């Protein structure tokens, strides 16, 4: 990550901050608008309340970890959420799930996303997992390109998603000797 950024564990006090970052990240907007959900629907107050509730639940669980990426003035510009896989056929002893990386647009190109990804790989290796797993909306080609650059590959699993676009599952071989991971 560029100088001036640091990663820290999120706390329950970060719920509004994380909700705001999640709402403002273009990756989220690109994620949904690529499938046809209008911006005004994403910005609706009830959508905010729903996202805030989801973040409160994530921060209250002991099975998931959320990190904040802060710039030099302490503003949160990115987030990472990781934990055990929610796929029944994948064991938590061998698989670690990347639930979300989000970076504010003004921080794109400054290494924030890459640093968050590296932290995922480090944490997966630290808990002894040999493989990372994530789901990505098929319509979110920007995220798919990001993950492909970091070695993630589709494993063929799909499940129905919103707007008639499936979620595709990606996997990454985790090698504790290589912090970027490899397939």
C-alpha positions as CSV (number, residue, x, y, z in Angstrom):
1,X,0.0,0.0,0.0
2,X,1.3,3.5,-0.6
3,X,2.8,5.3,2.3
4,X,0.2,7.0,4.4
5,X,-2.2,4.1,4.5
6,X,-2.6,1.6,7.3
7,X,-4.8,-1.4,8.0
8,X,-6.7,-1.8,11.3
9,X,-9.3,-4.1,12.7
10,X,-12.8,-2.7,12.5
11,X,-14.9,-2.4,15.7
12,X,-18.6,-2.1,16.3
13,X,-18.0,1.6,16.5
14,X,-17.2,1.6,12.8
15,X,-20.7,0.5,11.6
16,X,-21.7,3.9,10.2
17,X,-18.2,4.4,8.6
18,X,-18.3,1.0,6.9
19,X,-21.9,1.5,5.8
20,X,-20.8,4.8,4.2
21,X,-17.7,3.3,2.5
22,X,-19.8,0.4,1.3
23,X,-22.4,2.8,-0.1
24,X,-19.9,5.1,-1.7
25,X,-17.6,2.6,-3.3
26,X,-18.0,2.6,-7.0
27,X,-17.3,-1.1,-6.9
28,X,-20.7,-1.4,-5.1
29,X,-22.4,0.9,-7.6
30,X,-20.7,-0.8,-10.5
31,X,-21.7,-4.1,-9.0
32,X,-25.4,-3.3,-9.0
33,X,-25.7,-0.8,-11.8
34,X,-24.0,-3.2,-14.2
35,X,-27.1,-5.4,-13.6
36,X,-29.5,-2.6,-14.1
37,X,-30.3,-1.4,-10.6
38,X,-30.7,2.4,-10.7
39,X,-28.4,4.6,-8.6
40,X,-31.5,6.2,-6.9
41,X,-32.5,2.8,-5.6
42,X,-29.0,2.2,-4.2
43,X,-29.2,5.6,-2.4
44,X,-32.6,5.1,-0.9
45,X,-32.8,5.6,2.9
46,X,-34.2,2.1,3.4
47,X,-31.2,0.7,1.5
48,X,-28.9,2.5,3.9
49,X,-30.7,1.1,6.9
50,X,-30.5,-2.4,5.4
51,X,-26.8,-2.1,4.7
52,X,-26.2,-0.7,8.2
53,X,-28.0,-3.6,9.8
54,X,-25.9,-6.0,7.7
55,X,-22.7,-4.4,8.8
56,X,-23.8,-4.4,12.5
57,X,-24.4,-8.2,12.2
58,X,-21.0,-8.7,10.5
59,X,-19.1,-6.7,13.2
60,X,-21.0,-8.5,16.0
61,X,-19.9,-12.0,14.8
62,X,-16.8,-13.6,16.0
63,X,-16.3,-15.7,12.9
64,X,-15.7,-12.9,10.5
65,X,-12.9,-10.3,10.5
66,X,-13.3,-6.9,9.0
67,X,-10.4,-4.5,8.4
68,X,-10.4,-0.8,7.6
69,X,-7.8,0.8,5.3
70,X,-7.2,4.3,6.6
71,X,-5.4,7.1,4.9
72,X,-3.0,9.5,6.6
73,X,-5.7,11.6,8.1
74,X,-7.5,8.6,9.6
75,X,-10.3,8.5,7.0
76,X,-11.4,5.0,6.0
77,X,-10.9,4.5,2.3
78,X,-11.3,0.7,2.0
79,X,-12.5,-2.4,3.8
80,X,-11.9,-6.1,3.8
81,X,-14.2,-8.8,5.3
82,X,-13.0,-12.4,5.6
83,X,-13.8,-15.6,7.4
84,X,-14.8,-19.3,7.1
85,X,-16.6,-20.3,3.9
86,X,-20.4,-20.3,3.9
87,X,-20.4,-23.1,1.3
88,X,-21.4,-26.4,2.9
89,X,-19.1,-28.5,0.8
90,X,-16.0,-26.5,1.8
91,X,-14.4,-27.0,5.1
92,X,-13.1,-24.2,7.3
93,X,-9.9,-26.1,8.0
94,X,-8.9,-25.9,4.3
95,X,-10.8,-22.9,2.9
96,X,-11.0,-19.2,3.8
97,X,-13.5,-16.9,2.3
98,X,-13.0,-13.4,1.0
99,X,-16.5,-11.8,1.5
100,X,-15.7,-8.3,0.3
101,X,-13.0,-5.8,-0.7
102,X,-14.3,-2.3,-1.2
103,X,-12.2,0.8,-2.0
104,X,-13.4,4.4,-2.4
105,X,-12.8,5.6,-6.0
106,X,-10.4,8.4,-5.0
107,X,-8.1,5.7,-3.5
108,X,-8.1,3.5,-6.6
109,X,-4.6,3.1,-8.0
110,X,-2.9,3.7,-4.7
111,X,-2.4,0.1,-3.7
112,X,-5.3,-0.1,-1.2
113,X,-7.1,-3.0,-3.0
114,X,-3.8,-4.9,-3.5
115,X,-2.9,-4.4,0.2
116,X,-6.3,-5.6,1.3
117,X,-5.9,-8.7,-1.0
118,X,-2.4,-9.4,0.4
119,X,-3.9,-9.3,3.9
120,X,-6.5,-11.8,2.9
121,X,-3.8,-14.2,1.7
122,X,-1.7,-13.7,4.8
123,X,-4.7,-14.4,7.1
124,X,-5.7,-17.5,5.1
125,X,-2.2,-18.9,5.4
126,X,-2.0,-18.0,9.1
127,X,-5.1,-20.1,9.9
128,X,-3.7,-23.0,7.8
129,X,-6.0,-22.8,4.8
130,X,-4.7,-23.9,1.5
131,X,-7.4,-22.2,-0.7
132,X,-9.3,-19.0,-0.8
133,X,-12.8,-18.8,-2.1
134,X,-15.1,-15.9,-3.0
135,X,-18.3,-15.3,-4.9
136,X,-18.5,-12.5,-7.5
137,X,-21.6,-11.4,-9.4
138,X,-21.2,-12.4,-13.0
139,X,-22.1,-8.9,-14.1
140,X,-19.3,-7.3,-12.0
141,X,-16.6,-7.6,-14.6
142,X,-14.4,-5.0,-12.9
143,X,-14.1,-7.1,-9.8
144,X,-13.5,-10.3,-11.8
145,X,-10.6,-8.6,-13.6
146,X,-9.1,-7.5,-10.2
147,X,-9.4,-11.0,-8.8
148,X,-8.0,-12.6,-12.0
149,X,-4.9,-10.3,-11.8
150,X,-4.4,-11.7,-8.3
151,X,-4.6,-15.3,-9.4
152,X,-8.2,-16.2,-8.7
153,X,-9.9,-18.6,-11.1
154,X,-13.6,-19.7,-11.6
155,X,-14.3,-23.2,-10.3
156,X,-17.5,-23.7,-12.3
157,X,-19.9,-23.2,-9.3
158,X,-22.7,-20.8,-9.9
159,X,-25.8,-19.8,-8.0
160,X,-28.7,-17.4,-8.9
161,X,-28.1,-13.8,-8.2
162,X,-30.1,-10.6,-8.7
163,X,-31.2,-9.2,-12.0
164,X,-30.9,-12.6,-13.8
165,X,-27.1,-12.6,-13.3
166,X,-25.5,-15.5,-11.4
167,X,-22.9,-15.4,-8.8
168,X,-19.7,-17.2,-9.9
169,X,-17.4,-18.8,-7.4
170,X,-13.6,-18.1,-7.7
171,X,-10.8,-19.9,-5.9
172,X,-7.2,-19.1,-5.1
173,X,-4.5,-21.5,-4.0
174,X,-2.9,-20.0,-0.9
175,X,0.9,-20.6,-0.5
176,X,2.2,-19.3,2.8
177,X,5.6,-18.7,1.1
178,X,4.0,-16.3,-1.5
179,X,2.0,-13.4,0.0
180,X,0.2,-12.7,-3.3
181,X,-1.2,-16.3,-3.6
182,X,-1.1,-18.4,-6.7
183,X,-3.4,-20.8,-8.6
